[in-house]
Amino acid sequence: MTESKTLERRYRRLLALYPRSFRHERGEEMLSVLMAGARDGQRWPRPAEAMNLLCHAAPSHLRQAPPPGSLARRHPRGVIATRILVGLWLVVVTVFLCRYTLWALFMLVFVALHVYLAARTAALMRDQQRGGESPPPTSPGG
C-alpha cells in the first residue's frame, strides 16, 4: 500500500509542473491513468513516462494566454520589440561564442523561445484588435 502512495506522490510532483488550470481539469484523470498503468510494486515513474510528462509541461504553459493585467496585454508592441531585440542579441552572442566552442549553439534554444513568445504576443494583439478573445488554451498533447 505504501508503494502505491509513494508512486502516486511522485506522479503528483511531475504533474505539478503543468499549469494549475490544466491540473484542475485533467490532473486526476491523468493520475488515474498513470496509476492504472503501473506495475505491481512499482515505486518510481518509468523514465519514458517521466520524460513524456516533462516534455509536455513547458509547452502547456506557453499555450496559456497571458494574464489580464500582464505587461504583454498592456504594452504588446513593447513586449514584441523587446523579445525581438533580445533574440537578435542572443544570435550575436551565439555567433561570437561559437568561435570558441560549439556548445554556444544551445543558446539558439533561447532565441527560438523569444521569437515564439513574440509571435504569441503578436497573435494576442491581433485577436484583441479584431475584438475577439484569444483562443482557449489547448491540452498539452494537442
RAURDA-V737691 format. One record per residue. N is the residue number from 0. RES is the residue in one letter. D_LAST is the distance of its C-alpha to the last C-alpha in Angstrom with 1 decimal. Layout:
n->N res->RES d_last->D_LAST
n->N res->RES d_last->D_LAST
This chain:
n->0 res->M d_last->34.5
n->1 res->T d_last->34.3
n->2 res->E d_last->32.1
n->3 res->S d_last->29.4
n->4 res->K d_last->29.7
n->5 res->T d_last->29.5
n->6 res->L d_last->26.4
n->7 res->E d_last->24.8
n->8 res->R d_last->25.9
n->9 res->R d_last->24.4
n->10 res->Y d_last->21.0
n->11 res->R d_last->21.3
n->12 res->R d_last->22.1
n->13 res->L d_last->19.0
n->14 res->L d_last->16.9
n->15 res->A d_last->19.1
n->16 res->L d_last->17.3
n->17 res->Y d_last->14.3
n->18 res->P d_last->15.1
n->19 res->R d_last->17.7
n->20 res->S d_last->15.9
n->21 res->F d_last->13.0
n->22 res->R d_last->15.7
n->23 res->H d_last->17.7
n->24 res->E d_last->15.3
n->25 res->R d_last->13.8
n->26 res->G d_last->16.0
n->27 res->E d_last->18.7
n->28 res->E d_last->16.5
n->29 res->M d_last->14.9
n->30 res->L d_last->18.5
n->31 res->S d_last->20.0
n->32 res->V d_last->17.8
n->33 res->L d_last->18.6
n->34 res->M d_last->22.2
n->35 res->A d_last->22.5
n->36 res->G d_last->21.6
n->37 res->A d_last->24.1
n->38 res->R d_last->27.4
n->39 res->D d_last->30.7
n->40 res->G d_last->32.0
n->41 res->Q d_last->28.8
n->42 res->R d_last->29.1
n->43 res->W d_last->26.4
n->44 res->P d_last->22.7
n->45 res->R d_last->22.4
n->46 res->P d_last->21.7
n->47 res->A d_last->18.7
n->48 res->E d_last->17.2
n->49 res->A d_last->18.3
n->50 res->M d_last->16.9
n->51 res->N d_last->13.4
n->52 res->L d_last->13.6
n->53 res->L d_last->15.1
n->54 res->C d_last->12.8
n->55 res->H d_last->9.8
n->56 res->A d_last->12.2
n->57 res->A d_last->13.2
n->58 res->P d_last->10.1
n->59 res->S d_last->9.4
n->60 res->H d_last->13.0
n->61 res->L d_last->12.8
n->62 res->R d_last->10.4
n->63 res->Q d_last->13.1
n->64 res->A d_last->15.9
n->65 res->P d_last->19.3
n->66 res->P d_last->21.6
n->67 res->P d_last->24.2
n->68 res->G d_last->27.1
n->69 res->S d_last->25.6
n->70 res->L d_last->27.2
n->71 res->A d_last->24.2
n->72 res->R d_last->24.8
n->73 res->R d_last->28.6
n->74 res->H d_last->29.1
n->75 res->P d_last->26.1
n->76 res->R d_last->28.4
n->77 res->G d_last->29.9
n->78 res->V d_last->26.6
n->79 res->I d_last->25.5
n->80 res->A d_last->28.9
n->81 res->T d_last->29.0
n->82 res->R d_last->25.7
n->83 res->I d_last->26.8
n->84 res->L d_last->30.2
n->85 res->V d_last->28.9
n->86 res->G d_last->26.7
n->87 res->L d_last->29.8
n->88 res->W d_last->31.9
n->89 res->L d_last->29.7
n->90 res->V d_last->30.0
n->91 res->V d_last->33.8
n->92 res->V d_last->33.9
n->93 res->T d_last->31.9
n->94 res->V d_last->34.3
n->95 res->F d_last->37.2
n->96 res->L d_last->36.1
n->97 res->C d_last->35.3
n->98 res->R d_last->39.0
n->99 res->Y d_last->39.5
n->100 res->T d_last->36.4
n->101 res->L d_last->33.3
n->102 res->W d_last->31.4
n->103 res->A d_last->31.2
n->104 res->L d_last->28.5
n->105 res->F d_last->26.0
n->106 res->M d_last->26.6
n->107 res->L d_last->24.6
n->108 res->V d_last->21.5
n->109 res->F d_last->22.7
n->110 res->V d_last->23.6
n->111 res->A d_last->20.0
n->112 res->L d_last->18.9
n->113 res->H d_last->21.6
n->114 res->V d_last->20.8
n->115 res->Y d_last->17.1
n->116 res->L d_last->18.3
n->117 res->A d_last->21.1
n->118 res->A d_last->18.8
n->119 res->R d_last->16.7
n->120 res->T d_last->20.2
n->121 res->A d_last->21.4
n->122 res->A d_last->18.6
n->123 res->L d_last->19.5
n->124 res->M d_last->23.1
n->125 res->R d_last->22.6
n->126 res->D d_last->21.0
n->127 res->Q d_last->23.9
n->128 res->Q d_last->26.4
n->129 res->R d_last->25.3
n->130 res->G d_last->25.8
n->131 res->G d_last->22.3
n->132 res->E d_last->20.1
n->133 res->S d_last->17.0
n->134 res->P d_last->13.8
n->135 res->P d_last->12.5
n->136 res->P d_last->10.1
n->137 res->T d_last->6.5
n->138 res->S d_last->5.6
n->139 res->P d_last->5.6
n->140 res->G d_last->3.8
n->141 res->G d_last->0.0
